[in-house]
Every structure is written in structure tokens, then in C-alpha cells.
Amino acid sequence: MNNNINIGVLVSGSGSNFQSIIDQSEKGNLDAVIKVVISNNPDAYALERAKKHNISAIFIDHNDFNDRQQFDQKMIDILKSYEVELVIMAGFMRVLTPLFIKAFPMKIMNIHPAILPSFQGIHAQERAFDYGVKFSGCTVHFADEGVDTGPIIIQSVIPAYDDDTADTLQQRILKEEHRIFPQAIQFYAEGKLEIVGRKVRIKNHKKIDEAPLHNPPLDKF
Ligand code: GAR
């Protein structure tokens, strides 16, 4: 039996990833307690989700601060006051300063809607679609001082079909985000993540079968 870890969630928008974490937590599938959610956007639907589930929800307007560091310091103060051990960036659309990263070293997880290191930054799904990729997907990684550059914990790959639109591709990626983010948190809570250099090893995990994927499927070879 594991002790629950305290998590704090950063959001800017709809919060469907946040919802997936709430749902798994309420089902008893996560050894984690959501202590607080912070949004930099007053209209983020994620704040409503928090209220519905009696989770402390705090809006901080980044425009009220002189610089990024002061805004980040405010978030650090709140997260520390809730004794947060792991910070979850669930669609948080601001780059964290080194100050914040150093306050939670390898204790910040981000979800990104692409197979990193491809398509770092914003509008990743749309850029992957426009590029004509045959596979896309999503990545959960630890945040470091770069943009979407930290050690990778888990990735999910999905095919891009000829009849996809940017929107249908994005929706299918999002469904997978909702699966891998709770899993990454649970790996962490179980103490299974070991960071070696920039690699994350999962203790005692099964090796997946070697099954190359082709899109389109190979016809002849
Ligand atoms: C998700 O697709 C997430 O991967 C993406 O924002 C969306 C938030 O959706 N994050 C980024 O692009 C970060 N660079 P949600 O608010 O419904 O969870």
C-alpha cells in the first residue's frame, strides 16, 4: 500500500486532462490527492470542474505581476502552502521560469500533444497535421528549463488517417492524453520512476512486444 502524494495542477483552459486525473482519483486508481488547482485564466472551464469536485481552485492573473518570476513565485508560494509534492501542467499555456523549475526539480510533469521532440511548442497537433505526419500522439515528460524538452516518461502513438482533419486528429490525441497522464502520475506515486541523465526508467515494467507500425499498412513487403 502506497501513501498518497499531494499534487497541484496548473491549467489555462478546458481542463479535460485535469478531469481525467479527477476521475481516476475518484475511482481509487491514483495514489494521489489533488490539493489545489491554479489557473492563469479566469474563464478556464477547469476552474468549474474543480468547484464541482470540491477542489481548491485559485485564479492568478499574470498581468498583475511585473515579470514572469514574480508570477511564478506566487504560484510556488501557493503550491508549497498546500504541501504539493508533484506539479501537474495540464494544458498550462505559460512557460515556467528557471525559478519555478528549481523550486520543484524533476517534480513537474507536463503533457504535450505530440511525439516529442517533434512539434515542441504551441499548436502542435495542427502543425503535425499540416506537416503530413503518418503518426502522431502525445508525451508526458518532466519539465526542465527548456520548452517541452525534459525527460520523457511515457508516449502514446496514434495514426493520422487520410480522412482526418486537424480537429479529428486532435480529438484522438486528447483521448490518449487522458490515459497516459494518470498513468505517469501513478508511476510516480508508486516510486517507479528513476531518472538517469535525461532518461526515465520505469522500474520493473514489462517490455512491449516489438511490433513495428506502418501507416499505411505494407501491401507487399
Ligand atoms: C492538451 O491537448 C494539452 O496536451 C495541450 O493543451 C491541451 C489542454 O487541454 N498542452 C499544450 O499544448 C502544452 N504545450 P485540456 O485543457 O482539455 O486538458
Boltz pocket constraint, residues with backbone or C-beta under 6 A from the ligand:
constraints:
  - pocket:
      binder: B
      contacts: [[A, 12], [A, 13], [A, 14], [A, 15], [A, 16], [A, 17], [A, 18], [A, 90], [A, 91], [A, 92], [A, 93], [A, 111], [A, 112], [A, 113], [A, 121], [A, 122], [A, 123], [A, 124], [A, 174], [A, 177]]
      max_distance: 6.0
